[in-house]
């Protein structure tokens, strides 16, 4: 039976308050979208985070014998480090907007509800412990990248506003064009009907402004000449 050496590692000093691990949990809007106050708090929290600021008092580190090739120390020295962090304790100290990706990470052990991170690259226990905390740090940073967008600069805000104004102007011009086109169609339609009622046999229409549905209003005994924008003429009977 392989010998398993288990050691509990706890920091002698309290963790530095730099990343404000007990961060205020702002409200989240309906639908899961975080408000700007929460995002700003998360940005500040992430900017102060590094592997050394992760509080050790919520973590448990154990050591066991490594496995596989690697020299004489393999299977003889308990250098493999396993870091366990209770997920509820960690999430209390992490911005709420980042909870989901952390809880769904590959390190989450559903049965114990812990994050379990291992490292055995080095023959030294301390190096493997540091590697575990670096992996935990990388996990939190990656969760921040997925959920906390970067702060928008004044130049980006102005560019977006200019694009929105240009788009609104283009929509307004299109509406004006459609309105004028519709008015022109109505005017041509009434003019054609008036001429038809007056006994005019031939009427000239501009295909750029008249709608095809207007053709059905003409009597069969009235011949119509359609004039295209290029000057081409086409005769047909209604």
N, C-alpha and C positions, 0 to 999 in steps of 0.2 A: 504494500500500500504506500503510495507516494505521500511524503511528509508535506503538510501544508502549514506554513507559518503565517499567521494572521496578526497584523499589528495595526493598532488604531493610531492615526496621526492627527493631532490637533495642534493648531498654532498656539504659541505661547502668548502672543499679543493679539489684541483685537484688530480686526481688519481696518485699514485706513478708510476714512469717510469720503474719500475723493469721489467715487462714482455715485454717492448718495443711494446706497443700495436699498434703503427704505424709501423708495420714491413714491410720491403722491400718485395715486391711481385716478386719472381723470375719467370722466364719463365717456362712453363710446356711443356714437349716434346710432339710431336704429338702422339696421342693415349691415352693421359691422364696421362702418367707416369711422376712423378716429377723427376727433376734431383737431383743430390746429394747435390748441394748447397742449394736448397730449403728445402730438408729434414733436413740438418744440421741446418739451420736457425729455422725450426719448432721445432726441438729437444731442442734447446737452449731456445726458446720462452716458450715451455711447462714446462721446468724445473724451470722457474721463476714464473709460474702462480699459484695463489691461490685465494680463494674467495674474499679476501680483495683487491687484485690488479685489479679486474674488475672495469673499470671506471664507476662511478655512474652518470657522466654527460650525458651519452647516455641512461640512464635507467629512467623509470617512475614507481613509486610504488603507488598503491591505496589500500585502506582498505574498507572492507565491513563486514557485519554481517555474521558470520559463521552459519552453519546449522547442524542438527543432534544432537545426545545425547552428553552431556558433562557438564552438571551442569547449574548453574544459569546464567553464562556469555553468554551462547549460545543464539543467537537471541536478545541479549541486548547490547553487546559490539562489536564494529567494529574491530575485531582482525584479520580477514582473510586478508592476504596480497596477492596482485596480482602484479607481476612484468612484465612490458612490455618493450621489447627491440626491436627497429626497426632493422630488419635483415640487411638491407644495411649498417647501421651504425656499426653494430657489425662485419660484414664480412670485412669491411675496416681495421679492427684492428686484424684480425685473419689470420694466414698463409693460402695462397690460397689453398693448398693441402687439407685443412680440411673443405672447404666450403660446399661440397656436403652433407656429413652426418649431418651437422648442419641444412642446409636448409630443409632436409627431416625428421627432428625429429618430434616427436609427439607434441612438444610445438609450432610448427610453425602454425600461423593462416594465411592461404593463402589470405583471403580477405583484411586484414590490412597489411600483410607482416611483422608481428611482431612475436617475440617469446613471448608467454604468459605463465608465470609460476606462480602457486598459492601454498600457504601453509597456513594451518589453524590448525596445530597440537597443537600449544600453545595458551594460553589465552592472551599472551603478543604480541603486535604488533612487537616489535623489534626482538623477537625470530623468528617470521614468516618471517620477511624481510630477516633475515640472512639465513633462510632455503631456501628461493627463490634463493638467490645468490649462495648457496651451490649447488642447483640443476643445475643452469646455469653453474657453474664450472664443475660439473660432466659431463654435456653434452659436454662441450668443450674437457675435458680430454678423454672422450670416443671416440669422433671424432678423436682425435690424435692417440689413440690406433688402430683405424681402418685404418688409412691412413699413419701413420708415423712409419715405422719399426725401431726397436732398432738398435743402432750403432753396427756394427760388430767388435768384438775384434780381435787383431792380431792373437790370437790362433785359432779362428774360420776361419780367412782368410787362415792361413797356412793349416789347416785341409782340407778345400775345395780344395786348390791347390794340396795337396797330393792325394786326391780322384780323381781329374781331371787327374793328371799324371798317376795314376794307371789305370784308365779307358782307357786312350789313349794307354797305354802300352798293355792292354788286347786286344784292338781293333787291334793294330798292329800285335800282335802275331796271332790272328785269321785270319787276312788277309794273313800272311805268310803261315799259315797252309793250308788255302784254295788254295793258289797259288801252294804250293808243291803238294797238293792232285790232283789238276787239271793237273799239269805237269806229275804226275805219271800215271794218267788215259790215257793221250795222249801217253805216252811211251808204256804202256801195249797194247793199241789199235793198235799201229803201229806194235808192235812185233807179235801180234796175226795175223794180216793181212799178215805179211811177212811169217809166218810159214804156214798159210793157203794156200797162193799162192805157197809155196814150196812143197805142197802135204802132210803136216803133218796131220794125222787123229785125233790126240789127243793133246789138248793144255791145260795147267794148268793156271788158272787165280786166282788172289787174290781178293776176294770180298770186301776187305777193301779199294781198290784203284780204281777198275773198276766200271764204271757207267752202269746202266741197259740198257741205250740207245745204248751202244756199242755192245750189243748182236746181234742186227739186222744186223750187218755188216758181220756176219759169214755165210758161205754157208750151205745149209741144209745137205750136205754130209759130214760136218765136225762135229765130236763129241767133246764136250768141257767138261772138268772136272773142277768144281769150288771148290776151296779150301777156307774154312772159316778160321777165325782167330783161332778157337779152334782146328783146325786140321781135322775137319769133312769134308768128301768129298761127293759131290753130282753129279751125272751124269744126263745129260739131252741133248736132241738134239736141236740145234738151229732152 
